[in-house]
Amino acid sequence: MVSLDEVARTAGVSSATASRALSGRGQVSAVAREKVLAAAEQLGYVVSSAASSLASGRSRSIGVITPDLHRWFFNSVLTGISDTLTRSGYDLTLYNVTADPKLRREIFQAFLRRRRVDGVIVIALELDDWEAEQLEQLDLPVIIIGGSQRGIPGMAIDDRAVTRLAAEHLLQLGHRRLGYIGGDQAFDVDFHVPTRRLEGFNQALEAWDADPDAALVRAADFTIEGGYEAAKQLLGTPGHSLTGIVAASDEMAIGAILAARDLGLGVPQQLSVVGVDGHELAALFTLTTVDQKPADQGRRAAERILRQVDGEHDGQPTLPYELVVRGSTAAPLIGD
């Protein structure tokens, strides 16, 4: 097996420089890095994870706890985390927290300790006091995507601001009678995203002197099917006079577009629809959306946890988002 010292000699650098160049950590000049990478490829050098762990005292693995593997948002965040860790020479150890309370407890009590990790990223999961205590006892860097709690640092978008921005877009176009499709109570557990997004929608209406109307609010399950049924309820009510719908997720917004078309309503000629997410299907449906950049959330979380592994600490940033205007929104043809 080719050793690190052989790579260093071939590249004409020290073993320490070769180690930094191959790990992607630490300061190395671009010229030295290219020499080391070329030497490693020429010699067929492969980093020994066991040797690296013994030398550094690290496992070079980051644990990621997620409540869902099937939804687009979580997959997108995981992609951002995985890509960043891989480029930095780290593995990802995934823990899927299911609805089974026994399995959830086992993950926090035992699984995280069986395979040693250098840090933990929690995706959109609000921890109870016991779970937070278990993570604290690991004495490792921990970051929560979605919010912070019990002193554990977090990073999150402003869930009120994204729906406020979505509603303001329609209000600025001239719409005054807006419907809203949000998450039902089953989804109001982790960081109360449905509640906050409805509050942001209502804040926009109040700022524009358009009183919120509870009769124009429907709850769904963040799926296309759920958005379709909720939109049919809103649009099927005689005399609803809606000219716009804000949905708390792009999938529900896509469902609203499909419902409008089935009811013979043109989008955006007779109904404007805006969502929240930046879903990969949004462009296909020409959906105007507030993009919360989930893959970028994962990338930022991974970069931050690696900085903390290296002993660097920073604040609790609010994650960026932006309005992406497409063909599902336009000024109303007639007034309310």
Secondary structure, DSSP 8 states (H G I E B T S, - for coil): ---HHHHHHHHTS-HHHHHHHHHT-S---HHHHHHHHHHHHHHT----HHHHHHHHS---EEEEEES-SSSHHHHHHHHHHHHHHHHTT-EEEEEE--S-HHHHHHIIIIIHHHS--SEEEEES----HHHHHHHHHTTS-EEEET--BTTB-EEB--HHHHHHHHHHHHHHHT---EEEEEE-GGG-SSTTHHHHHHHHHHHHHHHTT----GGGEEEE-SSHHHHHHHHHHHHTSTT----EEEESSHHHHHHHHHHHHHTT--TTTT-EEEEEE--TTTTTTT-EEEE--HHHHHHHHHHHHHHHHTT------B---EEE--TT----SS--
